[in-house]
Amino acid sequence: MLAEFVLIISMTAPLETWEYKGHFMNCNQAIIWQQMHYPKAKATRCLLQKYIALPKATKKRTYDVRDGKNGKRLK
């Protein structure tokens, strides 16, 4: 599984704090996962990993949201 898309969300308004939530195969899966787990998020961003700089200490979390897996964490 090549998970290259990163989901970040903000639970506050104004949008001051963004939280890393995981890596996904595409943005559609990321948004479905967000809607299942964080329906009250104020904002979301799905970004291609190669264009952003995550902090080095970030522990990669990869999710699979296909075939009714309900966002099963793979790593």
Backbone atoms as SQL, in Angstrom:
CREATE TABLE atoms (id INTEGER PRIMARY KEY, chain TEXT, resi INTEGER, resn TEXT, atom TEXT, x REAL, y REAL, z REAL);
INSERT INTO atoms VALUES
  (1, 'A', 1, 'MET', 'N', 0.846, -1.180, 0.000),
  (2, 'A', 1, 'MET', 'CA', 0.000, 0.000, 0.000),
  (3, 'A', 1, 'MET', 'C', 0.888, 1.238, 0.000),
  (4, 'A', 2, 'LEU', 'N', 0.675, 2.087, -0.945),
  (5, 'A', 2, 'LEU', 'CA', 1.451, 3.304, -1.056),
  (6, 'A', 2, 'LEU', 'C', 0.597, 4.470, -0.562),
  (7, 'A', 3, 'ALA', 'N', 0.782, 4.827, 0.696),
  (8, 'A', 3, 'ALA', 'CA', 0.001, 5.899, 1.312),
  (9, 'A', 3, 'ALA', 'C', 0.819, 7.175, 1.262),
  (10, 'A', 4, 'GLU', 'N', 0.504, 8.043, 0.320),
  (11, 'A', 4, 'GLU', 'CA', 1.280, 9.254, 0.119),
  (12, 'A', 4, 'GLU', 'C', 0.533, 10.523, 0.493),
  (13, 'A', 5, 'PHE', 'N', -0.733, 10.411, 0.892),
  (14, 'A', 5, 'PHE', 'CA', -1.510, 11.589, 1.224),
  (15, 'A', 5, 'PHE', 'C', -1.633, 11.717, 2.736),
  (16, 'A', 6, 'VAL', 'N', -1.426, 12.929, 3.225),
  (17, 'A', 6, 'VAL', 'CA', -1.408, 13.204, 4.659),
  (18, 'A', 6, 'VAL', 'C', -2.666, 13.987, 5.021),
  (19, 'A', 7, 'LEU', 'N', -3.356, 13.532, 6.065),
  (20, 'A', 7, 'LEU', 'CA', -4.536, 14.234, 6.559),
  (21, 'A', 7, 'LEU', 'C', -4.175, 14.998, 7.824),
  (22, 'A', 8, 'ILE', 'N', -4.485, 16.295, 7.821),
  (23, 'A', 8, 'ILE', 'CA', -4.383, 17.093, 9.030),
  (24, 'A', 8, 'ILE', 'C', -5.743, 17.718, 9.268),
  (25, 'A', 9, 'ILE', 'N', -6.092, 17.906, 10.547),
  (26, 'A', 9, 'ILE', 'CA', -7.384, 18.506, 10.867),
  (27, 'A', 9, 'ILE', 'C', -7.212, 19.576, 11.932),
  (28, 'A', 10, 'SER', 'N', -8.191, 20.454, 11.981),
  (29, 'A', 10, 'SER', 'CA', -8.259, 21.451, 13.037),
  (30, 'A', 10, 'SER', 'C', -9.611, 21.305, 13.720),
  (31, 'A', 11, 'MET', 'N', -9.584, 21.226, 15.027),
  (32, 'A', 11, 'MET', 'CA', -10.812, 21.096, 15.813),
  (33, 'A', 11, 'MET', 'C', -11.231, 22.435, 16.416),
  (34, 'A', 12, 'THR', 'N', -10.462, 23.481, 16.155),
  (35, 'A', 12, 'THR', 'CA', -10.732, 24.781, 16.757),
  (36, 'A', 12, 'THR', 'C', -11.055, 25.832, 15.699),
  (37, 'A', 13, 'ALA', 'N', -11.754, 26.856, 16.145),
  (38, 'A', 13, 'ALA', 'CA', -11.997, 28.019, 15.296),
  (39, 'A', 13, 'ALA', 'C', -11.630, 29.241, 16.117),
  (40, 'A', 14, 'PRO', 'N', -10.805, 30.108, 15.666),
  (41, 'A', 14, 'PRO', 'CA', -10.163, 30.112, 14.351),
  (42, 'A', 14, 'PRO', 'C', -9.159, 28.963, 14.208),
  (43, 'A', 15, 'LEU', 'N', -8.771, 28.718, 12.992),
  (44, 'A', 15, 'LEU', 'CA', -7.924, 27.572, 12.661),
  (45, 'A', 15, 'LEU', 'C', -6.484, 27.821, 13.084),
  (46, 'A', 16, 'GLU', 'N', -6.214, 27.608, 14.354),
  (47, 'A', 16, 'GLU', 'CA', -4.876, 27.872, 14.888),
  (48, 'A', 16, 'GLU', 'C', -4.025, 26.616, 15.014),
  (49, 'A', 17, 'THR', 'N', -4.653, 25.523, 15.340),
  (50, 'A', 17, 'THR', 'CA', -3.915, 24.299, 15.623),
  (51, 'A', 17, 'THR', 'C', -4.303, 23.214, 14.630),
  (52, 'A', 18, 'TRP', 'N', -3.301, 22.696, 13.935),
  (53, 'A', 18, 'TRP', 'CA', -3.515, 21.590, 12.995),
  (54, 'A', 18, 'TRP', 'C', -2.884, 20.343, 13.586),
  (55, 'A', 19, 'GLU', 'N', -3.596, 19.216, 13.483),
  (56, 'A', 19, 'GLU', 'CA', -3.116, 17.949, 14.023),
  (57, 'A', 19, 'GLU', 'C', -2.960, 16.926, 12.907),
  (58, 'A', 20, 'TYR', 'N', -1.817, 16.262, 12.908),
  (59, 'A', 20, 'TYR', 'CA', -1.582, 15.155, 11.967),
  (60, 'A', 20, 'TYR', 'C', -2.458, 13.987, 12.407),
  (61, 'A', 21, 'LYS', 'N', -3.183, 13.383, 11.451),
  (62, 'A', 21, 'LYS', 'CA', -4.032, 12.232, 11.769),
  (63, 'A', 21, 'LYS', 'C', -3.594, 10.958, 11.077),
  (64, 'A', 22, 'GLY', 'N', -2.971, 11.048, 9.924),
  (65, 'A', 22, 'GLY', 'CA', -2.520, 9.823, 9.290),
  (66, 'A', 22, 'GLY', 'C', -2.234, 9.961, 7.811),
  (67, 'A', 23, 'HIS', 'N', -1.724, 8.864, 7.252),
  (68, 'A', 23, 'HIS', 'CA', -1.433, 8.745, 5.827),
  (69, 'A', 23, 'HIS', 'C', -2.502, 7.860, 5.182),
  (70, 'A', 24, 'PHE', 'N', -2.874, 8.220, 3.958),
  (71, 'A', 24, 'PHE', 'CA', -3.925, 7.500, 3.233),
  (72, 'A', 24, 'PHE', 'C', -3.511, 7.324, 1.779),
  (73, 'A', 25, 'MET', 'N', -4.183, 6.398, 1.084),
  (74, 'A', 25, 'MET', 'CA', -3.881, 6.163, -0.328),
  (75, 'A', 25, 'MET', 'C', -4.346, 7.317, -1.205),
  (76, 'A', 26, 'ASN', 'N', -5.428, 7.998, -0.800),
  (77, 'A', 26, 'ASN', 'CA', -5.918, 9.148, -1.558),
  (78, 'A', 26, 'ASN', 'C', -6.738, 10.044, -0.631),
  (79, 'A', 27, 'CYS', 'N', -7.081, 11.208, -1.116),
  (80, 'A', 27, 'CYS', 'CA', -7.815, 12.165, -0.285),
  (81, 'A', 27, 'CYS', 'C', -9.255, 11.737, -0.026),
  (82, 'A', 28, 'ASN', 'N', -9.869, 11.026, -0.954),
  (83, 'A', 28, 'ASN', 'CA', -11.232, 10.535, -0.706),
  (84, 'A', 28, 'ASN', 'C', -11.265, 9.641, 0.523),
  (85, 'A', 29, 'GLN', 'N', -10.312, 8.726, 0.642),
  (86, 'A', 29, 'GLN', 'CA', -10.252, 7.860, 1.819),
  (87, 'A', 29, 'GLN', 'C', -9.978, 8.675, 3.078),
  (88, 'A', 30, 'ALA', 'N', -9.123, 9.674, 2.981),
  (89, 'A', 30, 'ALA', 'CA', -8.795, 10.506, 4.139),
  (90, 'A', 30, 'ALA', 'C', -10.034, 11.229, 4.654),
  (91, 'A', 31, 'ILE', 'N', -10.825, 11.793, 3.753),
  (92, 'A', 31, 'ILE', 'CA', -12.009, 12.539, 4.169),
  (93, 'A', 31, 'ILE', 'C', -13.078, 11.597, 4.719),
  (94, 'A', 32, 'ILE', 'N', -13.235, 10.432, 4.140),
  (95, 'A', 32, 'ILE', 'CA', -14.181, 9.443, 4.687),
  (96, 'A', 32, 'ILE', 'C', -13.770, 9.072, 6.105),
  (97, 'A', 33, 'TRP', 'N', -12.477, 8.816, 6.319),
  (98, 'A', 33, 'TRP', 'CA', -11.980, 8.469, 7.652),
  (99, 'A', 33, 'TRP', 'C', -12.227, 9.612, 8.625),
  (100, 'A', 34, 'GLN', 'N', -11.946, 10.831, 8.213),
  (101, 'A', 34, 'GLN', 'CA', -12.174, 12.000, 9.071),
  (102, 'A', 34, 'GLN', 'C', -13.646, 12.112, 9.450),
  (103, 'A', 35, 'GLN', 'N', -14.544, 11.909, 8.500),
  (104, 'A', 35, 'GLN', 'CA', -15.983, 12.008, 8.782),
  (105, 'A', 35, 'GLN', 'C', -16.446, 10.932, 9.759),
  (106, 'A', 36, 'MET', 'N', -15.810, 9.769, 9.739),
  (107, 'A', 36, 'MET', 'CA', -16.167, 8.690, 10.671),
  (108, 'A', 36, 'MET', 'C', -15.619, 8.953, 12.070),
  (109, 'A', 37, 'HIS', 'N', -14.411, 9.505, 12.163),
  (110, 'A', 37, 'HIS', 'CA', -13.720, 9.617, 13.445),
  (111, 'A', 37, 'HIS', 'C', -13.705, 11.021, 14.054),
  (112, 'A', 38, 'TYR', 'N', -13.806, 12.030, 13.231),
  (113, 'A', 38, 'TYR', 'CA', -13.772, 13.426, 13.701),
  (114, 'A', 38, 'TYR', 'C', -14.830, 14.256, 12.971),
  (115, 'A', 39, 'PRO', 'N', -16.105, 13.915, 13.133),
  (116, 'A', 39, 'PRO', 'CA', -17.152, 14.617, 12.377),
  (117, 'A', 39, 'PRO', 'C', -17.284, 16.100, 12.749),
  (118, 'A', 40, 'LYS', 'N', -16.795, 16.497, 13.907),
  (119, 'A', 40, 'LYS', 'CA', -16.920, 17.896, 14.342),
  (120, 'A', 40, 'LYS', 'C', -15.687, 18.735, 14.020),
  (121, 'A', 41, 'ALA', 'N', -14.807, 18.219, 13.181),
  (122, 'A', 41, 'ALA', 'CA', -13.616, 18.991, 12.789),
  (123, 'A', 41, 'ALA', 'C', -14.053, 20.275, 12.100),
  (124, 'A', 42, 'LYS', 'N', -13.374, 21.357, 12.436),
  (125, 'A', 42, 'LYS', 'CA', -13.684, 22.657, 11.834),
  (126, 'A', 42, 'LYS', 'C', -13.113, 22.773, 10.426),
  (127, 'A', 43, 'ALA', 'N', -11.981, 22.094, 10.167),
  (128, 'A', 43, 'ALA', 'CA', -11.358, 22.141, 8.846),
  (129, 'A', 43, 'ALA', 'C', -10.457, 20.928, 8.659),
  (130, 'A', 44, 'THR', 'N', -10.285, 20.531, 7.409),
  (131, 'A', 44, 'THR', 'CA', -9.386, 19.429, 7.082),
  (132, 'A', 44, 'THR', 'C', -8.511, 19.843, 5.904),
  (133, 'A', 45, 'ARG', 'N', -7.348, 19.209, 5.833),
  (134, 'A', 45, 'ARG', 'CA', -6.455, 19.381, 4.691),
  (135, 'A', 45, 'ARG', 'C', -5.892, 18.010, 4.344),
  (136, 'A', 46, 'CYS', 'N', -5.928, 17.695, 3.080),
  (137, 'A', 46, 'CYS', 'CA', -5.321, 16.474, 2.587),
  (138, 'A', 46, 'CYS', 'C', -4.226, 16.906, 1.621),
  (139, 'A', 47, 'LEU', 'N', -3.002, 16.552, 1.961),
  (140, 'A', 47, 'LEU', 'CA', -1.841, 17.057, 1.236),
  (141, 'A', 47, 'LEU', 'C', -0.952, 15.917, 0.757),
  (142, 'A', 48, 'LEU', 'N', -0.364, 16.083, -0.397),
  (143, 'A', 48, 'LEU', 'CA', 0.580, 15.101, -0.907),
  (144, 'A', 48, 'LEU', 'C', 1.870, 15.225, -0.101),
  (145, 'A', 49, 'GLN', 'N', 2.312, 14.132, 0.483),
  (146, 'A', 49, 'GLN', 'CA', 3.435, 14.147, 1.419),
  (147, 'A', 49, 'GLN', 'C', 4.696, 14.795, 0.848),
  (148, 'A', 50, 'LYS', 'N', 4.975, 14.575, -0.411),
  (149, 'A', 50, 'LYS', 'CA', 6.235, 15.091, -0.958),
  (150, 'A', 50, 'LYS', 'C', 6.284, 16.614, -1.020),
  (151, 'A', 51, 'TYR', 'N', 5.148, 17.279, -0.822),
  (152, 'A', 51, 'TYR', 'CA', 5.114, 18.738, -0.865),
  (153, 'A', 51, 'TYR', 'C', 5.038, 19.400, 0.505),
  (154, 'A', 52, 'ILE', 'N', 5.109, 18.616, 1.568),
  (155, 'A', 52, 'ILE', 'CA', 5.058, 19.188, 2.912),
  (156, 'A', 52, 'ILE', 'C', 6.222, 18.658, 3.742),
  (157, 'A', 53, 'ALA', 'N', 6.463, 19.294, 4.850),
  (158, 'A', 53, 'ALA', 'CA', 7.531, 18.864, 5.755),
  (159, 'A', 53, 'ALA', 'C', 6.912, 18.540, 7.116),
  (160, 'A', 54, 'LEU', 'N', 6.689, 17.266, 7.362),
  (161, 'A', 54, 'LEU', 'CA', 6.224, 16.854, 8.682),
  (162, 'A', 54, 'LEU', 'C', 7.401, 16.910, 9.648),
  (163, 'A', 55, 'PRO', 'N', 7.133, 17.217, 10.903),
  (164, 'A', 55, 'PRO', 'CA', 8.229, 17.176, 11.877),
  (165, 'A', 55, 'PRO', 'C', 8.885, 15.799, 11.899),
  (166, 'A', 56, 'LYS', 'N', 10.187, 15.763, 12.086),
  (167, 'A', 56, 'LYS', 'CA', 10.921, 14.488, 12.057),
  (168, 'A', 56, 'LYS', 'C', 10.420, 13.499, 13.103),
  (169, 'A', 57, 'ALA', 'N', 9.906, 14.006, 14.212),
  (170, 'A', 57, 'ALA', 'CA', 9.425, 13.140, 15.286),
  (171, 'A', 57, 'ALA', 'C', 8.042, 12.535, 15.003),
  (172, 'A', 58, 'THR', 'N', 7.414, 12.908, 13.890),
  (173, 'A', 58, 'THR', 'CA', 6.080, 12.403, 13.569),
  (174, 'A', 58, 'THR', 'C', 6.132, 10.904, 13.300),
  (175, 'A', 59, 'LYS', 'N', 5.328, 10.163, 14.043),
  (176, 'A', 59, 'LYS', 'CA', 5.231, 8.715, 13.828),
  (177, 'A', 59, 'LYS', 'C', 4.148, 8.466, 12.779),
  (178, 'A', 60, 'LYS', 'N', 4.539, 7.871, 11.666),
  (179, 'A', 60, 'LYS', 'CA', 3.622, 7.654, 10.552),
  (180, 'A', 60, 'LYS', 'C', 2.534, 6.651, 10.932),
  (181, 'A', 61, 'ARG', 'N', 1.274, 7.046, 10.684),
  (182, 'A', 61, 'ARG', 'CA', 0.121, 6.170, 10.897),
  (183, 'A', 61, 'ARG', 'C', -0.566, 6.006, 9.547),
  (184, 'A', 62, 'THR', 'N', -0.688, 4.782, 9.093),
  (185, 'A', 62, 'THR', 'CA', -1.275, 4.500, 7.791),
  (186, 'A', 62, 'THR', 'C', -2.615, 3.803, 7.979),
  (187, 'A', 63, 'TYR', 'N', -3.638, 4.313, 7.278),
  (188, 'A', 63, 'TYR', 'CA', -4.992, 3.760, 7.395),
  (189, 'A', 63, 'TYR', 'C', -5.489, 3.277, 6.042),
  (190, 'A', 64, 'ASP', 'N', -6.331, 2.248, 6.077),
  (191, 'A', 64, 'ASP', 'CA', -6.953, 1.703, 4.877),
  (192, 'A', 64, 'ASP', 'C', -8.458, 1.869, 5.017),
  (193, 'A', 65, 'VAL', 'N', -9.075, 2.596, 4.090),
  (194, 'A', 65, 'VAL', 'CA', -10.514, 2.840, 4.147),
  (195, 'A', 65, 'VAL', 'C', -11.138, 2.295, 2.863),
  (196, 'A', 66, 'ARG', 'N', -10.980, 1.015, 2.645),
  (197, 'A', 66, 'ARG', 'CA', -11.555, 0.370, 1.457),
  (198, 'A', 66, 'ARG', 'C', -12.382, -0.823, 1.894),
  (199, 'A', 67, 'ASP', 'N', -13.344, -1.155, 1.086),
  (200, 'A', 67, 'ASP', 'CA', -14.143, -2.375, 1.283),
  (201, 'A', 67, 'ASP', 'C', -14.715, -2.474, 2.696),
  (202, 'A', 68, 'GLY', 'N', -15.212, -1.374, 3.211),
  (203, 'A', 68, 'GLY', 'CA', -15.871, -1.392, 4.511),
  (204, 'A', 68, 'GLY', 'C', -14.955, -1.658, 5.679),
  (205, 'A', 69, 'LYS', 'N', -13.669, -1.349, 5.543),
  (206, 'A', 69, 'LYS', 'CA', -12.728, -1.626, 6.633),
  (207, 'A', 69, 'LYS', 'C', -12.814, -0.616, 7.759),
  (208, 'A', 70, 'ASN', 'N', -13.604, 0.456, 7.576),
  (209, 'A', 70, 'ASN', 'CA', -13.853, 1.441, 8.624),
  (210, 'A', 70, 'ASN', 'C', -12.583, 2.092, 9.127),
  (211, 'A', 71, 'GLY', 'N', -11.618, 2.260, 8.257),
  (212, 'A', 71, 'GLY', 'CA', -10.413, 2.981, 8.630),
  (213, 'A', 71, 'GLY', 'C', -9.448, 2.163, 9.457),
  (214, 'A', 72, 'LYS', 'N', -9.248, 0.916, 9.091),
  (215, 'A', 72, 'LYS', 'CA', -8.331, 0.044, 9.807),
  (216, 'A', 72, 'LYS', 'C', -6.910, 0.579, 9.718),
  (217, 'A', 73, 'ARG', 'N', -6.264, 0.691, 10.879),
  (218, 'A', 73, 'ARG', 'CA', -4.885, 1.167, 10.914),
  (219, 'A', 73, 'ARG', 'C', -3.961, 0.037, 10.481),
  (220, 'A', 74, 'LEU', 'N', -3.095, 0.312, 9.522),
  (221, 'A', 74, 'LEU', 'CA', -2.177, -0.703, 9.010),
  (222, 'A', 74, 'LEU', 'C', -0.828, -0.657, 9.703),
  (223, 'A', 75, 'LYS', 'N', -0.370, 0.522, 10.065),
  (224, 'A', 75, 'LYS', 'CA', 0.926, 0.654, 10.746),
  (225, 'A', 75, 'LYS', 'C', 0.759, 1.564, 11.929);
